[in-house]
Amino acid sequence: MLYRRSTGRDHHRRVVATTLAILSTLAVAVPASAQDTITTSASAGSTFKWVDEPVTFEAGGIKIYATFRHPVDDPAPVPGVLLIAGSGPTDRNGNSPLEAGKVDTIKTLADWLSQDGVASLRYDKLGSGQTGLGPFATKVNAIGIKPFEQESLAALVFLAAQKGIDAQRLGVFGHSEGALFALLLATGHAGHAPAIHALGLFEPLSLRYLTLITVQVRAQVAAQLTSGEITKKLATTVDATLAKAVTTLRATGKVKADLPYGLDSILNPSTATFLYQADQFDPETLAASLAPHTPVIVSCSTSDLQVSCSQVQRVVRGLERAQAITRFVRLVGVDHVLKVDSTGSALNYTKDLPFSPVLKTAIKEFVEQSLAR
């Protein structure tokens, strides 16, 4: 997911609460034992069973741990979709040690796809789950965008090569920040990849990264000003400090350590390299450079407090310029992690709420139109 919940209330030192989980380097998830267990489930569209098979592959010299959901004893090849999780130490299932419980967004997407007769691969990216930080454990400041691009590319290559997968029917679905890496993969920025026949962008990061951070922080500061928690003078100071830090980072790739007012929880030397590199890409521009007629499903929700529908419209405009075959799903009363919750509150991400049935139906129809024979 894109953001963390707020922590801390020292408003003069920490006006900006720790809301952003920018990098997978902020924490490392402890692998759940269930990830090592083979499970089976019957597909609604078929009589054969599906298994969650623990697998590994190499990406940039790092061992990546993943789950390959595929059918058992099905004589015909099936489509395959790569699932890419959002930012922070979010693992293959969509869970994070920054959350007090399971979210399961990515696992749910895998469940839906198998019900529709589609195999999937979901993986613990750098800094999450069993993969951890690997060789970057002692050089967090050096983590840029490349390792994450290498992971997505290696994952798609791995999926395409698996027995029973129809390499002519491959898709890539990304959630939140994962949508950025789906676009980078589909547009060739991550390297030469197997042909992608369908793309899913769910509550996608839709602005340049540092622009998004600026929007998020300013909204938080404005809310504190309105509630009387901070003064107008302090709000102006925080905005100016943020603007200067973003300008410096964009110009030099560096940011000062110990930025005041809690900004150091977002902009600091350990996040600078990744943010500087990721900020080079505008999702709208990436979307506009997709191959013509690429089938794409895009979602936004009126209750998503992290990615607005107006922001996602930028990506849709890019898709229109690319002449993509776009299915835009505007959800109502669904939060950022795709659960039905009209409040959109991050406090509810780990609650046992239903995932959006509207999105589930839309994905089923999209798969039937774009990946079925």
C-alpha beads as a LAMMPS data file, in Angstrom:
LAMMPS data file: protein, C-alpha beads

373 atoms
372 bonds

1 atom types
1 bond types

-500.0 500.0 xlo xhi
-500.0 500.0 ylo yhi
-500.0 500.0 zlo zhi

Masses

1 110.0

Atoms # bond

1 1 1 0.000 0.000 0.000
2 1 1 1.081 3.580 -0.428
3 1 1 0.873 5.008 3.049
4 1 1 1.258 4.210 6.727
5 1 1 -1.036 5.337 9.490
6 1 1 -0.019 8.334 11.574
7 1 1 2.112 7.857 14.652
8 1 1 3.144 10.508 17.151
9 1 1 1.575 13.804 18.211
10 1 1 4.534 16.123 18.997
11 1 1 3.246 18.813 16.651
12 1 1 6.102 21.306 16.854
13 1 1 8.745 18.691 16.188
14 1 1 6.647 16.235 14.227
15 1 1 3.870 18.084 12.410
16 1 1 3.963 15.541 9.623
17 1 1 3.174 12.130 11.057
18 1 1 4.804 9.041 9.600
19 1 1 2.239 8.466 6.872
20 1 1 4.344 7.278 3.990
21 1 1 5.870 3.838 3.608
22 1 1 8.009 4.874 0.668
23 1 1 10.529 2.101 0.495
24 1 1 10.650 -1.550 1.235
25 1 1 13.663 -0.671 3.386
26 1 1 11.692 0.804 6.268
27 1 1 11.010 -2.609 7.799
28 1 1 11.262 -6.246 6.917
29 1 1 8.252 -8.522 7.313
30 1 1 8.565 -11.797 9.170
31 1 1 7.474 -14.554 6.781
32 1 1 4.226 -16.234 7.671
33 1 1 4.321 -19.995 7.892
34 1 1 1.242 -20.191 5.682
35 1 1 3.350 -18.977 2.792
36 1 1 5.250 -22.262 2.895
37 1 1 2.128 -24.397 2.860
38 1 1 0.562 -25.793 -0.278
39 1 1 -3.147 -25.100 -0.350
40 1 1 -5.840 -26.112 -2.783
41 1 1 -9.040 -24.536 -3.908
42 1 1 -11.606 -25.342 -6.522
43 1 1 -12.020 -22.863 -9.356
44 1 1 -15.549 -21.625 -9.922
45 1 1 -14.997 -21.897 -13.650
46 1 1 -13.437 -25.373 -13.727
47 1 1 -13.373 -28.727 -11.984
48 1 1 -9.631 -28.983 -11.365
49 1 1 -7.854 -27.792 -8.247
50 1 1 -5.375 -24.986 -7.727
51 1 1 -2.276 -24.910 -5.524
52 1 1 -0.208 -22.193 -3.914
53 1 1 3.300 -23.431 -4.659
54 1 1 6.241 -21.738 -2.893
55 1 1 8.877 -20.878 -5.513
56 1 1 12.045 -18.785 -5.808
57 1 1 13.846 -16.992 -8.621
58 1 1 16.873 -14.716 -8.947
59 1 1 16.721 -10.990 -9.677
60 1 1 19.861 -8.872 -9.732
61 1 1 21.690 -11.462 -7.648
62 1 1 18.963 -11.517 -4.983
63 1 1 16.882 -14.594 -4.182
64 1 1 13.224 -13.663 -4.448
65 1 1 10.597 -15.722 -2.645
66 1 1 7.194 -16.056 -4.279
67 1 1 3.952 -18.001 -4.562
68 1 1 2.900 -19.563 -7.850
69 1 1 -0.859 -20.156 -7.946
70 1 1 -1.633 -22.681 -10.678
71 1 1 -4.013 -25.506 -11.556
72 1 1 -3.308 -29.178 -10.947
73 1 1 -3.735 -31.741 -13.733
74 1 1 -5.325 -29.308 -16.159
75 1 1 -4.483 -30.514 -19.680
76 1 1 -4.801 -27.090 -21.304
77 1 1 -2.419 -24.132 -20.742
78 1 1 -3.957 -21.251 -18.801
79 1 1 -3.299 -17.493 -18.773
80 1 1 -0.889 -16.142 -16.165
81 1 1 -0.858 -12.806 -14.341
82 1 1 2.007 -11.267 -12.383
83 1 1 0.813 -9.461 -9.252
84 1 1 2.886 -6.531 -7.899
85 1 1 2.258 -5.167 -4.415
86 1 1 2.350 -1.559 -3.272
87 1 1 5.081 0.348 -1.455
88 1 1 6.769 -0.240 1.863
89 1 1 7.560 -3.687 3.244
90 1 1 4.378 -5.064 1.678
91 1 1 4.762 -8.775 1.010
92 1 1 3.421 -11.129 -1.641
93 1 1 0.002 -11.264 0.024
94 1 1 -0.338 -7.521 0.520
95 1 1 0.583 -7.565 4.211
96 1 1 3.093 -5.475 6.128
97 1 1 4.672 -5.438 9.604
98 1 1 3.620 -1.785 9.689
99 1 1 0.011 -2.967 9.974
100 1 1 -1.387 -4.730 13.038
101 1 1 -2.926 -7.609 11.132
102 1 1 -3.502 -8.977 7.662
103 1 1 -4.707 -6.928 4.713
104 1 1 -4.423 -9.630 1.998
105 1 1 -5.102 -7.415 -1.030
106 1 1 -2.679 -9.266 -3.330
107 1 1 -3.711 -12.704 -2.097
108 1 1 -7.333 -11.763 -2.778
109 1 1 -6.487 -10.780 -6.346
110 1 1 -4.833 -14.189 -6.758
111 1 1 -7.972 -15.845 -5.368
112 1 1 -10.202 -13.981 -7.808
113 1 1 -7.967 -14.812 -10.763
114 1 1 -7.887 -18.533 -10.019
115 1 1 -11.679 -18.501 -9.772
116 1 1 -11.610 -17.053 -13.284
117 1 1 -9.227 -19.746 -14.540
118 1 1 -6.065 -17.598 -14.456
119 1 1 -2.771 -18.580 -12.803
120 1 1 -0.728 -15.972 -10.946
121 1 1 2.658 -15.226 -9.433
122 1 1 3.022 -12.965 -6.411
123 1 1 6.353 -12.251 -4.753
124 1 1 8.064 -10.757 -1.712
125 1 1 9.889 -7.776 -3.148
126 1 1 13.125 -6.397 -1.745
127 1 1 12.670 -5.557 1.921
128 1 1 9.577 -7.663 2.491
129 1 1 8.650 -11.167 3.602
130 1 1 11.170 -13.945 3.125
131 1 1 13.182 -11.958 0.562
132 1 1 14.262 -9.312 3.072
133 1 1 16.997 -6.824 2.241
134 1 1 19.566 -9.336 1.026
135 1 1 22.867 -7.618 0.153
136 1 1 21.304 -4.193 0.821
137 1 1 21.012 -4.841 4.548
138 1 1 24.182 -2.818 5.168
139 1 1 23.668 -0.260 2.392
140 1 1 20.056 0.829 2.566
141 1 1 20.910 4.292 1.260
142 1 1 21.996 2.754 -2.055
143 1 1 18.612 1.239 -2.881
144 1 1 17.215 2.814 -6.008
145 1 1 14.496 1.857 -8.420
146 1 1 16.527 -0.720 -10.364
147 1 1 16.229 -3.665 -7.937
148 1 1 12.441 -3.388 -8.026
149 1 1 12.433 -3.224 -11.825
150 1 1 14.709 -6.263 -11.955
151 1 1 12.357 -8.154 -9.652
152 1 1 9.293 -7.468 -11.767
153 1 1 11.112 -8.423 -14.952
154 1 1 12.540 -11.635 -13.500
155 1 1 9.133 -12.526 -12.062
156 1 1 7.404 -12.168 -15.431
157 1 1 10.102 -14.200 -17.166
158 1 1 9.729 -16.889 -14.496
159 1 1 5.946 -16.968 -14.846
160 1 1 6.074 -17.186 -18.644
161 1 1 8.426 -20.174 -18.459
162 1 1 6.279 -22.283 -16.125
163 1 1 4.696 -25.481 -17.372
164 1 1 0.994 -25.042 -17.990
165 1 1 1.220 -21.281 -18.564
166 1 1 0.207 -19.918 -21.949
167 1 1 2.935 -17.344 -22.626
168 1 1 0.688 -15.789 -25.258
169 1 1 -1.781 -14.770 -22.534
170 1 1 0.246 -12.925 -19.904
171 1 1 -0.950 -10.063 -17.750
172 1 1 0.577 -7.775 -15.111
173 1 1 -1.583 -6.345 -12.333
174 1 1 -0.163 -3.715 -9.961
175 1 1 -1.735 -2.223 -6.841
176 1 1 -0.875 1.318 -5.698
177 1 1 2.892 1.808 -6.208
178 1 1 2.901 -1.629 -7.833
179 1 1 1.037 -0.064 -10.754
180 1 1 4.070 2.142 -11.437
181 1 1 6.245 -0.953 -11.796
182 1 1 3.595 -2.601 -13.949
183 1 1 3.791 0.394 -16.289
184 1 1 7.596 0.393 -16.263
185 1 1 7.535 -3.292 -17.173
186 1 1 4.906 -2.890 -19.887
187 1 1 6.698 0.060 -21.504
188 1 1 10.132 -1.590 -21.602
189 1 1 11.817 0.581 -18.971
190 1 1 12.501 -2.475 -16.818
191 1 1 14.161 -4.276 -19.722
192 1 1 13.089 -6.613 -22.497
193 1 1 10.167 -8.624 -21.167
194 1 1 7.799 -11.289 -22.471
195 1 1 4.862 -9.716 -24.278
196 1 1 2.209 -8.387 -21.903
197 1 1 -1.299 -8.945 -23.197
198 1 1 -3.279 -7.235 -20.400
199 1 1 -2.532 -4.686 -17.705
200 1 1 -4.263 -3.994 -14.386
201 1 1 -3.716 -0.730 -12.490
202 1 1 -5.625 -0.722 -9.199
203 1 1 -5.704 2.529 -7.191
204 1 1 -2.476 3.397 -9.040
205 1 1 0.166 5.902 -8.078
206 1 1 -0.771 8.540 -10.651
207 1 1 1.517 11.523 -10.017
208 1 1 5.274 11.877 -10.025
209 1 1 6.415 10.490 -6.696
210 1 1 7.653 13.706 -5.110
211 1 1 4.571 15.533 -6.343
212 1 1 2.413 12.916 -4.649
213 1 1 4.373 13.288 -1.416
214 1 1 3.920 17.052 -1.580
215 1 1 0.162 16.704 -2.102
216 1 1 -0.121 14.234 0.785
217 1 1 1.924 16.245 3.264
218 1 1 0.211 19.534 2.425
219 1 1 -3.191 17.908 2.910
220 1 1 -2.113 16.620 6.313
221 1 1 -0.751 20.014 7.349
222 1 1 -3.922 21.746 6.134
223 1 1 -6.053 19.344 8.170
224 1 1 -4.017 20.069 11.305
225 1 1 -4.314 23.797 10.668
226 1 1 -8.086 23.550 10.268
227 1 1 -8.432 21.562 13.478
228 1 1 -6.348 24.096 15.385
229 1 1 -3.538 21.652 16.144
230 1 1 -0.942 23.954 14.555
231 1 1 -0.686 27.656 13.780
232 1 1 -0.804 29.315 10.376
233 1 1 2.819 30.346 10.814
234 1 1 3.932 26.784 11.483
235 1 1 1.897 25.446 8.546
236 1 1 3.571 27.960 6.229
237 1 1 7.000 27.008 7.577
238 1 1 6.389 23.293 7.041
239 1 1 5.183 23.872 3.469
240 1 1 8.245 25.989 2.676
241 1 1 10.620 23.446 4.227
242 1 1 9.014 20.642 2.226
243 1 1 9.157 22.603 -1.035
244 1 1 12.853 23.380 -0.544
245 1 1 13.667 19.744 0.275
246 1 1 11.804 18.468 -2.798
247 1 1 13.504 21.017 -5.064
248 1 1 16.918 20.022 -3.706
249 1 1 16.200 16.316 -4.063
250 1 1 15.042 16.707 -7.651
251 1 1 18.129 18.747 -8.514
252 1 1 20.806 16.767 -6.687
253 1 1 19.380 13.370 -5.730
254 1 1 20.147 14.168 -2.100
255 1 1 18.276 15.419 0.940
256 1 1 19.407 16.677 4.312
257 1 1 19.303 14.323 7.262
258 1 1 17.063 15.232 10.194
259 1 1 14.611 17.470 8.357
260 1 1 12.371 19.140 10.963
261 1 1 8.641 18.785 11.629
262 1 1 8.611 15.053 10.956
263 1 1 9.581 15.455 7.295
264 1 1 12.578 13.236 8.005
265 1 1 10.165 10.309 8.335
266 1 1 9.517 10.706 4.601
267 1 1 12.538 12.442 3.093
268 1 1 15.870 11.192 4.413
269 1 1 19.122 9.714 3.085
270 1 1 17.726 6.163 3.131
271 1 1 14.825 7.087 0.820
272 1 1 16.560 9.738 -1.302
273 1 1 18.007 7.508 -4.034
274 1 1 14.776 5.638 -4.631
275 1 1 12.638 8.773 -4.588
276 1 1 14.985 10.686 -6.874
277 1 1 14.913 7.878 -9.442
278 1 1 11.222 7.013 -9.141
279 1 1 10.298 10.688 -9.460
280 1 1 11.774 10.733 -12.963
281 1 1 8.709 8.871 -14.192
282 1 1 5.292 10.434 -14.684
283 1 1 2.641 7.679 -14.720
284 1 1 0.582 9.617 -17.248
285 1 1 3.531 9.763 -19.641
286 1 1 4.288 6.082 -19.097
287 1 1 0.665 5.185 -19.807
288 1 1 0.787 7.221 -23.011
289 1 1 3.759 5.171 -24.232
290 1 1 2.032 1.785 -23.997
291 1 1 1.676 -0.239 -27.166
292 1 1 -1.546 0.727 -28.981
293 1 1 -4.619 -1.384 -28.224
294 1 1 -3.208 -2.828 -24.988
295 1 1 -6.144 -3.940 -22.805
296 1 1 -5.982 -2.114 -19.462
297 1 1 -8.279 -2.138 -16.445
298 1 1 -7.915 0.852 -14.108
299 1 1 -9.690 1.475 -10.821
300 1 1 -10.191 4.401 -8.495
301 1 1 -12.567 4.921 -5.589
302 1 1 -14.386 7.886 -4.136
303 1 1 -13.390 6.655 -0.653
304 1 1 -9.693 6.140 -1.372
305 1 1 -7.951 8.683 0.848
306 1 1 -4.537 7.988 -0.667
307 1 1 -5.104 8.090 -4.410
308 1 1 -7.921 10.281 -5.703
309 1 1 -10.018 9.631 -8.783
310 1 1 -8.892 12.997 -10.189
311 1 1 -5.288 11.791 -9.956
312 1 1 -6.118 8.462 -11.609
313 1 1 -7.795 10.344 -14.439
314 1 1 -4.297 11.498 -15.457
315 1 1 -3.338 7.868 -16.114
316 1 1 -6.579 7.339 -18.017
317 1 1 -5.758 10.331 -20.224
318 1 1 -2.365 8.810 -20.934
319 1 1 -4.019 5.521 -21.868
320 1 1 -6.315 7.381 -24.213
321 1 1 -3.316 8.916 -25.974
322 1 1 -1.824 5.432 -26.311
323 1 1 -5.102 4.203 -27.806
324 1 1 -5.240 1.510 -25.143
325 1 1 -8.414 -0.523 -24.736
326 1 1 -9.265 0.905 -21.347
327 1 1 -11.812 -0.239 -18.812
328 1 1 -12.076 2.443 -16.137
329 1 1 -13.796 1.217 -12.961
330 1 1 -14.915 4.018 -10.660
331 1 1 -15.665 2.463 -7.285
332 1 1 -17.815 3.955 -4.526
333 1 1 -17.273 3.260 -0.824
334 1 1 -14.081 1.244 -1.339
335 1 1 -10.805 2.026 0.422
336 1 1 -7.258 2.039 -0.896
337 1 1 -6.703 -1.668 -0.211
338 1 1 -9.876 -2.544 -2.169
339 1 1 -12.087 -3.297 0.840
340 1 1 -15.654 -2.036 1.173
341 1 1 -15.343 0.855 3.638
342 1 1 -16.939 4.218 2.976
343 1 1 -14.643 5.901 5.525
344 1 1 -11.520 4.924 3.598
345 1 1 -9.638 4.968 6.892
346 1 1 -6.280 3.231 7.098
347 1 1 -7.306 2.140 10.584
348 1 1 -9.656 -0.341 8.928
349 1 1 -7.245 -1.893 6.433
350 1 1 -6.690 -4.984 8.547
351 1 1 -10.322 -5.414 9.567
352 1 1 -12.284 -8.373 8.244
353 1 1 -14.198 -6.364 5.666
354 1 1 -15.330 -7.689 2.277
355 1 1 -13.323 -6.812 -0.778
356 1 1 -15.146 -4.942 -3.524
357 1 1 -17.594 -7.235 -5.363
358 1 1 -17.877 -4.611 -8.092
359 1 1 -14.160 -4.776 -8.793
360 1 1 -14.215 -8.576 -8.633
361 1 1 -16.897 -8.685 -11.332
362 1 1 -15.065 -6.106 -13.437
363 1 1 -11.837 -8.125 -13.287
364 1 1 -13.703 -11.310 -14.240
365 1 1 -15.186 -9.597 -17.304
366 1 1 -11.835 -8.013 -18.187
367 1 1 -10.058 -11.369 -18.001
368 1 1 -12.706 -13.022 -20.159
369 1 1 -12.345 -10.316 -22.808
370 1 1 -8.563 -9.864 -22.687
371 1 1 -6.909 -13.120 -21.659
372 1 1 -9.374 -15.878 -22.567
373 1 1 -9.068 -17.500 -25.969

Bonds

1 1 1 2
2 1 2 3
3 1 3 4
4 1 4 5
5 1 5 6
6 1 6 7
7 1 7 8
8 1 8 9
9 1 9 10
10 1 10 11
11 1 11 12
12 1 12 13
13 1 13 14
14 1 14 15
15 1 15 16
16 1 16 17
17 1 17 18
18 1 18 19
19 1 19 20
20 1 20 21
21 1 21 22
22 1 22 23
23 1 23 24
24 1 24 25
25 1 25 26
26 1 26 27
27 1 27 28
28 1 28 29
29 1 29 30
30 1 30 31
31 1 31 32
32 1 32 33
33 1 33 34
34 1 34 35
35 1 35 36
36 1 36 37
37 1 37 38
38 1 38 39
39 1 39 40
40 1 40 41
41 1 41 42
42 1 42 43
43 1 43 44
44 1 44 45
45 1 45 46
46 1 46 47
47 1 47 48
48 1 48 49
49 1 49 50
50 1 50 51
51 1 51 52
52 1 52 53
53 1 53 54
54 1 54 55
55 1 55 56
56 1 56 57
57 1 57 58
58 1 58 59
59 1 59 60
60 1 60 61
61 1 61 62
62 1 62 63
63 1 63 64
64 1 64 65
65 1 65 66
66 1 66 67
67 1 67 68
68 1 68 69
69 1 69 70
70 1 70 71
71 1 71 72
72 1 72 73
73 1 73 74
74 1 74 75
75 1 75 76
76 1 76 77
77 1 77 78
78 1 78 79
79 1 79 80
80 1 80 81
81 1 81 82
82 1 82 83
83 1 83 84
84 1 84 85
85 1 85 86
86 1 86 87
87 1 87 88
88 1 88 89
89 1 89 90
90 1 90 91
91 1 91 92
92 1 92 93
93 1 93 94
94 1 94 95
95 1 95 96
96 1 96 97
97 1 97 98
98 1 98 99
99 1 99 100
100 1 100 101
101 1 101 102
102 1 102 103
103 1 103 104
104 1 104 105
105 1 105 106
106 1 106 107
107 1 107 108
108 1 108 109
109 1 109 110
110 1 110 111
111 1 111 112
112 1 112 113
113 1 113 114
114 1 114 115
115 1 115 116
116 1 116 117
117 1 117 118
118 1 118 119
119 1 119 120
120 1 120 121
121 1 121 122
122 1 122 123
123 1 123 124
124 1 124 125
125 1 125 126
126 1 126 127
127 1 127 128
128 1 128 129
129 1 129 130
130 1 130 131
131 1 131 132
132 1 132 133
133 1 133 134
134 1 134 135
135 1 135 136
136 1 136 137
137 1 137 138
138 1 138 139
139 1 139 140
140 1 140 141
141 1 141 142
142 1 142 143
143 1 143 144
144 1 144 145
145 1 145 146
146 1 146 147
147 1 147 148
148 1 148 149
149 1 149 150
150 1 150 151
151 1 151 152
152 1 152 153
153 1 153 154
154 1 154 155
155 1 155 156
156 1 156 157
157 1 157 158
158 1 158 159
159 1 159 160
160 1 160 161
161 1 161 162
162 1 162 163
163 1 163 164
164 1 164 165
165 1 165 166
166 1 166 167
167 1 167 168
168 1 168 169
169 1 169 170
170 1 170 171
171 1 171 172
172 1 172 173
173 1 173 174
174 1 174 175
175 1 175 176
176 1 176 177
177 1 177 178
178 1 178 179
179 1 179 180
180 1 180 181
181 1 181 182
182 1 182 183
183 1 183 184
184 1 184 185
185 1 185 186
186 1 186 187
187 1 187 188
188 1 188 189
189 1 189 190
190 1 190 191
191 1 191 192
192 1 192 193
193 1 193 194
194 1 194 195
195 1 195 196
196 1 196 197
197 1 197 198
198 1 198 199
199 1 199 200
200 1 200 201
201 1 201 202
202 1 202 203
203 1 203 204
204 1 204 205
205 1 205 206
206 1 206 207
207 1 207 208
208 1 208 209
209 1 209 210
210 1 210 211
211 1 211 212
212 1 212 213
213 1 213 214
214 1 214 215
215 1 215 216
216 1 216 217
217 1 217 218
218 1 218 219
219 1 219 220
220 1 220 221
221 1 221 222
222 1 222 223
223 1 223 224
224 1 224 225
225 1 225 226
226 1 226 227
227 1 227 228
228 1 228 229
229 1 229 230
230 1 230 231
231 1 231 232
232 1 232 233
233 1 233 234
234 1 234 235
235 1 235 236
236 1 236 237
237 1 237 238
238 1 238 239
239 1 239 240
240 1 240 241
241 1 241 242
242 1 242 243
243 1 243 244
244 1 244 245
245 1 245 246
246 1 246 247
247 1 247 248
248 1 248 249
249 1 249 250
250 1 250 251
251 1 251 252
252 1 252 253
253 1 253 254
254 1 254 255
255 1 255 256
256 1 256 257
257 1 257 258
258 1 258 259
259 1 259 260
260 1 260 261
261 1 261 262
262 1 262 263
263 1 263 264
264 1 264 265
265 1 265 266
266 1 266 267
267 1 267 268
268 1 268 269
269 1 269 270
270 1 270 271
271 1 271 272
272 1 272 273
273 1 273 274
274 1 274 275
275 1 275 276
276 1 276 277
277 1 277 278
278 1 278 279
279 1 279 280
280 1 280 281
281 1 281 282
282 1 282 283
283 1 283 284
284 1 284 285
285 1 285 286
286 1 286 287
287 1 287 288
288 1 288 289
289 1 289 290
290 1 290 291
291 1 291 292
292 1 292 293
293 1 293 294
294 1 294 295
295 1 295 296
296 1 296 297
297 1 297 298
298 1 298 299
299 1 299 300
300 1 300 301
301 1 301 302
302 1 302 303
303 1 303 304
304 1 304 305
305 1 305 306
306 1 306 307
307 1 307 308
308 1 308 309
309 1 309 310
310 1 310 311
311 1 311 312
312 1 312 313
313 1 313 314
314 1 314 315
315 1 315 316
316 1 316 317
317 1 317 318
318 1 318 319
319 1 319 320
320 1 320 321
321 1 321 322
322 1 322 323
323 1 323 324
324 1 324 325
325 1 325 326
326 1 326 327
327 1 327 328
328 1 328 329
329 1 329 330
330 1 330 331
331 1 331 332
332 1 332 333
333 1 333 334
334 1 334 335
335 1 335 336
336 1 336 337
337 1 337 338
338 1 338 339
339 1 339 340
340 1 340 341
341 1 341 342
342 1 342 343
343 1 343 344
344 1 344 345
345 1 345 346
346 1 346 347
347 1 347 348
348 1 348 349
349 1 349 350
350 1 350 351
351 1 351 352
352 1 352 353
353 1 353 354
354 1 354 355
355 1 355 356
356 1 356 357
357 1 357 358
358 1 358 359
359 1 359 360
360 1 360 361
361 1 361 362
362 1 362 363
363 1 363 364
364 1 364 365
365 1 365 366
366 1 366 367
367 1 367 368
368 1 368 369
369 1 369 370
370 1 370 371
371 1 371 372
372 1 372 373
